Amino acid sequence: MAEPYKLKRWLIFNEDSVVSTQKWVRERVSALSDRTVILVNTQTAGRGRSGRAWNSPAGGFYASFLLKPAPPIVLAPCVSLLAAVVLVRLLNRHGISARVKWPNDVIVEGKKVAGIIAEAGSFPESWFILGIGINLVDAPLIPERKSLPPGAWAEFGEAPSANVLLEKFLAELDITWPCREGNPISGIIAELNSTLWSKGEEVSLTEGTKTYCGVVVKVESDGSLVLLTDSGERRFVSGELLTVSEGRE
């Protein structure tokens, strides 16, 4: 294991390759301190949301962030949205127009550039791990994926190195969410909704075994998504969001 280094309030571990940054942190959660980060060049078995594989070609940004104790459980969905807003800000500053796809992706020109995963537990102590994968140089080849194909930062502008991006991300994160007990998105809800993917458009949302259709209205301050359906407004705390045309593929 490489020697860690400090970046303001964060302790950073750099490794060339691990099975999964989420797994790496979970296996060491008792020994690691609050505000620990693992950043790697590649993962051999990276994971995305709902247990999906996250292909991790060399040259990308693959990191997991440990918070101890975990934020209040009601705020957990908001942490992923906060991270997505921060990434959108950084992309915008590089001249790239990006959008937040609820609940935890970043989209550029119809392509998925970044994905976010959050996990929490209470044993042997309270912990929360935020995982972020960003395609910086190359987009992984996923032949079976028809909707929102993967894209890479470098397709749309010059990509920063993973270490430079980490420093910018952490600085922005600490500025935007200075108080751990506070709601991560309470002060940025207008910004979040202004960059919301498919806002005002008809989408399908799959929650468990049910699929709903409606128009994206907004994200509430608790991180829930509001859809305008035939039966009125409905709020969702989780689900898989697709445009209606994608849902029919």
C-alpha positions as CSV (number, residue, x, y, z in Angstrom):
1,M,0.0,0.0,0.0
2,A,1.3,3.4,-0.9
3,E,1.9,6.0,1.8
4,P,-1.1,8.4,2.0
5,Y,-0.8,12.1,1.9
6,K,-2.9,15.0,3.3
7,L,-5.0,17.3,1.2
8,K,-6.3,19.9,3.7
9,R,-8.8,17.9,5.8
10,W,-8.7,14.8,3.6
11,L,-6.3,11.8,3.7
12,I,-5.6,10.5,0.2
13,F,-4.5,7.0,-0.8
14,N,-3.2,6.5,-4.4
15,E,-3.1,3.0,-5.8
16,D,-2.5,1.8,-9.3
17,S,-5.2,-0.9,-9.3
18,V,-7.7,-2.5,-6.8
19,V,-10.6,-4.8,-7.2
20,S,-13.0,-2.0,-6.4
21,T,-12.5,1.3,-4.5
22,Q,-15.8,0.7,-2.6
23,K,-14.6,-2.8,-1.5
24,W,-11.2,-1.4,-0.6
25,V,-12.7,1.1,1.8
26,R,-15.3,-1.3,3.3
27,E,-12.6,-3.8,4.1
28,R,-10.7,-1.2,6.1
29,V,-13.5,0.9,7.4
30,S,-12.5,0.4,11.1
31,A,-8.9,1.4,10.5
32,L,-9.6,4.4,8.3
33,S,-10.4,7.9,9.5
34,D,-13.2,10.2,8.5
35,R,-12.5,12.0,5.2
36,T,-10.4,9.3,3.7
37,V,-10.2,8.9,-0.1
38,I,-8.8,6.1,-2.3
39,L,-8.0,7.1,-5.9
40,V,-6.9,4.4,-8.4
41,N,-5.9,4.2,-12.0
42,T,-8.0,1.2,-12.7
43,Q,-10.4,-1.3,-11.0
44,T,-10.5,-5.0,-11.9
45,A,-14.2,-5.4,-10.8
46,G,-15.6,-1.9,-10.3
47,R,-19.3,-1.7,-9.3
48,G,-22.0,0.7,-10.3
49,R,-25.5,1.2,-9.0
50,S,-27.8,-1.8,-8.4
51,G,-24.8,-4.2,-8.6
52,R,-23.9,-3.4,-12.2
53,A,-20.3,-3.7,-13.3
54,W,-18.5,-0.4,-13.9
55,N,-15.8,-0.9,-16.6
56,S,-12.7,0.9,-15.5
57,P,-10.1,1.4,-18.2
58,A,-6.8,2.9,-17.3
59,G,-6.7,6.7,-17.2
60,G,-10.1,7.3,-15.6
61,F,-11.1,8.7,-12.3
62,Y,-12.1,6.0,-9.8
63,A,-12.4,7.0,-6.2
64,S,-14.3,6.3,-3.0
65,F,-14.7,8.8,-0.1
66,L,-15.3,7.7,3.5
67,L,-17.3,9.7,5.9
68,K,-17.5,8.7,9.6
69,P,-20.0,8.9,11.1
70,A,-22.5,8.7,8.3
71,P,-24.7,11.7,7.6
72,P,-28.3,11.3,8.8
73,I,-30.0,8.6,6.8
74,V,-32.6,11.0,5.4
75,L,-29.8,13.0,3.8
76,A,-28.0,10.0,2.1
77,P,-29.7,10.5,-1.3
78,C,-28.7,14.2,-1.2
79,V,-25.0,13.4,-0.9
80,S,-25.0,11.7,-4.4
81,L,-26.8,14.7,-5.9
82,L,-24.4,17.1,-4.3
83,A,-21.5,15.2,-5.8
84,A,-23.2,15.3,-9.2
85,V,-23.7,19.0,-9.0
86,V,-20.0,19.6,-8.1
87,L,-18.9,17.5,-11.1
88,V,-21.3,19.5,-13.4
89,R,-19.8,22.7,-12.1
90,L,-16.2,21.5,-12.8
91,L,-17.2,20.3,-16.3
92,N,-18.9,23.7,-17.0
93,R,-15.8,25.5,-15.9
94,H,-14.0,23.6,-18.6
95,G,-16.5,24.8,-21.2
96,I,-18.5,21.5,-21.2
97,S,-22.3,21.7,-20.8
98,A,-23.2,18.9,-18.4
99,R,-26.4,17.8,-16.7
100,V,-27.4,16.0,-13.5
101,K,-29.3,12.8,-14.2
102,W,-31.3,11.9,-11.1
103,P,-30.4,10.2,-8.9
104,N,-26.7,9.9,-9.4
105,D,-25.3,10.3,-12.9
106,V,-23.7,13.1,-15.0
107,I,-24.6,13.4,-18.7
108,V,-22.9,15.3,-21.5
109,E,-24.6,15.5,-24.9
110,G,-26.6,12.4,-24.2
111,K,-23.7,10.4,-23.0
112,K,-23.0,9.1,-19.4
113,V,-19.6,10.6,-18.4
114,A,-19.8,9.9,-14.6
115,G,-21.6,7.6,-12.2
116,I,-22.0,7.8,-8.4
117,I,-22.7,5.1,-5.9
118,A,-23.4,5.5,-2.2
119,E,-23.3,2.9,0.6
120,A,-23.8,3.2,4.3
121,G,-23.6,0.9,7.4
122,S,-23.5,0.9,11.1
123,F,-21.1,-2.0,11.9
124,P,-18.6,-1.9,13.5
125,E,-19.4,1.9,13.5
126,S,-21.4,4.4,11.5
127,W,-19.9,4.9,8.0
128,F,-20.8,6.2,4.6
129,I,-18.9,5.6,1.4
130,L,-19.4,7.6,-1.8
131,G,-18.0,6.1,-4.9
132,I,-17.4,8.1,-8.1
133,G,-16.3,6.8,-11.5
134,I,-15.5,9.3,-14.3
135,N,-14.5,8.4,-17.9
136,L,-11.7,11.0,-18.4
137,V,-9.8,9.8,-21.4
138,D,-11.7,6.8,-22.8
139,A,-15.3,5.6,-22.7
140,P,-15.7,1.9,-22.0
141,L,-17.2,-0.2,-24.8
142,I,-20.6,-1.5,-23.7
143,P,-22.2,-3.1,-26.8
144,E,-25.4,-4.1,-25.0
145,R,-26.2,-0.5,-23.8
146,K,-28.6,1.2,-26.1
147,S,-29.6,4.2,-24.0
148,L,-27.3,6.9,-22.7
149,P,-24.1,5.3,-24.1
150,P,-20.9,6.0,-22.1
151,G,-18.9,9.0,-23.0
152,A,-15.6,10.5,-21.9
153,W,-14.6,14.0,-20.7
154,A,-11.9,14.1,-23.4
155,E,-14.5,13.8,-26.2
156,F,-15.8,17.3,-25.2
157,G,-12.7,19.1,-24.0
158,E,-9.3,18.6,-22.5
159,A,-9.5,16.3,-19.5
160,P,-7.6,17.1,-16.3
161,S,-5.5,14.4,-14.6
162,A,-7.3,12.4,-12.0
163,N,-5.2,13.9,-9.2
164,V,-5.9,17.5,-10.3
165,L,-9.6,16.7,-10.6
166,L,-9.6,15.2,-7.1
167,E,-8.1,18.3,-5.6
168,K,-10.7,20.5,-7.3
169,F,-13.6,18.2,-6.4
170,L,-12.7,18.1,-2.7
171,A,-12.2,21.9,-2.5
172,E,-15.6,22.4,-4.1
173,L,-17.2,19.8,-1.9
174,D,-16.0,21.3,1.3
175,I,-17.1,24.8,0.2
176,T,-20.6,23.6,-0.8
177,W,-21.2,21.3,2.2
178,P,-19.3,22.9,5.1
179,C,-21.5,21.4,7.9
180,R,-21.9,17.6,7.8
181,E,-25.2,17.8,9.8
182,G,-26.8,20.1,7.2
183,N,-28.6,19.1,4.1
184,P,-26.0,18.8,1.3
185,I,-28.3,20.3,-1.4
186,S,-30.4,22.9,0.6
187,G,-28.3,25.7,-0.7
188,I,-27.9,24.5,-4.2
189,I,-31.4,23.2,-5.0
190,A,-32.0,25.9,-7.7
191,E,-28.7,25.1,-9.3
192,L,-29.5,21.4,-9.2
193,N,-32.8,21.9,-10.9
194,S,-31.4,24.3,-13.5
195,T,-29.0,21.5,-14.7
196,L,-31.5,18.6,-14.3
197,W,-31.4,16.2,-17.2
198,S,-34.8,15.9,-19.1
199,K,-36.5,18.6,-17.0
200,G,-39.8,19.4,-18.7
201,E,-39.6,16.2,-20.8
202,E,-41.6,13.0,-20.6
203,V,-39.7,10.1,-19.1
204,S,-40.3,6.6,-17.7
205,L,-39.2,5.7,-14.2
206,T,-38.9,2.1,-13.0
207,E,-39.2,1.6,-9.3
208,G,-39.0,-2.0,-8.3
209,T,-41.4,-3.9,-10.6
210,K,-43.5,-0.8,-11.5
211,T,-42.9,1.7,-14.3
212,Y,-44.4,5.1,-14.3
213,C,-44.5,7.7,-17.1
214,G,-44.6,11.5,-16.5
215,V,-42.9,14.8,-17.1
216,V,-39.8,15.7,-15.0
217,V,-40.8,18.7,-12.8
218,K,-38.0,19.1,-10.2
219,V,-36.0,17.6,-7.5
220,E,-37.1,18.4,-4.0
221,S,-34.8,19.5,-1.1
222,D,-34.9,15.9,0.3
223,G,-33.5,14.5,-3.0
224,S,-36.8,13.1,-4.2
225,L,-37.8,13.5,-7.9
226,V,-41.2,15.0,-8.8
227,L,-43.0,13.7,-11.9
228,L,-46.2,15.1,-13.3
229,T,-48.2,12.0,-14.3
230,D,-51.7,11.5,-15.6
231,S,-52.9,11.2,-12.0
232,G,-51.0,14.3,-10.8
233,E,-47.6,14.9,-9.2
234,R,-45.8,11.9,-7.8
235,R,-42.6,11.9,-5.8
236,F,-39.9,9.2,-6.0
237,V,-37.0,8.5,-3.7
238,S,-35.4,5.9,-6.0
239,G,-35.7,4.5,-9.4
240,E,-34.2,4.1,-12.9
241,L,-35.0,7.1,-15.2
242,L,-35.1,6.9,-19.0
243,T,-36.6,9.0,-21.7
244,V,-39.8,7.5,-23.0
245,S,-38.2,6.6,-26.3
246,E,-35.3,4.8,-24.5
247,G,-37.8,2.9,-22.3
248,R,-39.4,1.5,-25.4
249,E,-36.1,0.1,-26.9
